């Protein structure tokens, strides 16, 4: 495994350095600096998702449910959206969104009712219990995230944030549909 602390997989996955060496052996045109960046970002994203999943599991919700609650909270009081709007915001198919909402209604995290002004339209709203779960998940996430960046100075945090936003904008400009998912994951 590689010499970089914290970069090796606890499993049998090769270190990023080993992966890059193998890629270069098979694909000589590879830019190792670019591959190091995208490999580190990919692994960091996976590990963060696992950590968030562990945290939300202690609260009795899944990452998927946290995503829905987050979208509802971000929409502002009274914390409600239509299922189609939720699906678009989360990059889900309508079928996946319906499945997720069904599960969350049965758990008391959201309600699903007809819009009083338009009986054809359905509204999904976070319940007080759902908002409380979201807030507790955010408290746990804030501790994890602060720990994650503890070794970065305020200037490094600012610079890293700006660089990551530039990379995100580049993907959004060149791949405008990349926010969605290719298939139902629920």
Secondary structure, 3 states (H helix, E strand, C coil): CCCCCCCCCCCCCCCHHHHHHHHHHHCCCCCHHHHHHHHHHHHHHHHHHHHHHHHHHHCCCCHHHHHHHHHHHHCCCCCEECHHHHHHHHCCCHHHHHHHHHHHHHCCCEEEEEECCEEEEEEEEECHHHHHHHHHHHHHHHHHHHHHCCCCCHHHHHHHHHHHHHHHHHHHHHCCCCCCCCCCCC
